[in-house]
Amino acid sequence: PIPRTLNMAMSGMRDLSIIATPPARRLSVKTFVREYNDLVVREAILRETLRGGQVYYLYNDVENIEKARDRLAQLVPEARIG
């Protein structure tokens, strides 16, 4: 639906809203690229979830994504993986 909505907005069929500033008290996104390390991954996930935040874990091998999910679930059983 996003490409269709964007197309409708760009063609003038739908209004387009622009958010120029982030919401109040919004923390900026921090992105880290490192060599894989179980301890670093566990600590990063726990740090973010314990402060009430969300974690997006990027895994680019679709054929083995379930294995990656299971590994994360074992690594951080306190986290809800979905």
C-alpha positions, -999 to 999 in steps of 0.1 A, spaced: 0 0 0 29 25 6 40 27 -31 3 31 -42 -3 58 -16 29 76 -25 19 75 -62 -15 89 -53 1 117 -33 26 126 -60 -1 127 -87 -23 149 -66 -50 124 -60 -43 123 -23 -30 149 2 6 146 13 17 155 48 53 164 56 67 160 91 95 185 93 105 178 130 104 147 151 80 143 179 89 159 213 114 138 233 121 115 204 155 99 205 175 97 173 180 63 158 215 48 164 228 23 138 258 1 145 276 -21 121 300 -45 137 314 -80 132 289 -105 148 294 -112 185 268 -129 206 276 -109 237 274 -76 219 241 -85 203 226 -97 237 238 -65 255 224 -42 227 190 -59 227 187 -59 264 198 -23 267 172 -11 242 143 -33 255 149 -25 291 145 12 284 112 4 266 125 7 231 124 -16 201 151 -35 182 152 -41 145 176 -70 137 186 -71 101 192 -106 87 195 -109 49 194 -147 44 157 -154 39 162 -191 36 176 -193 71 157 -165 88 139 -190 112 173 -202 124 183 -167 131 151 -160 150 156 -192 171 192 -182 178 181 -147 190 154 -163 211 180 -185 228 205 -156 231 179 -132 247 151 -152 262 139 -121 280 130 -104 247 98 -110 227 110 -120 192 84 -117 165 
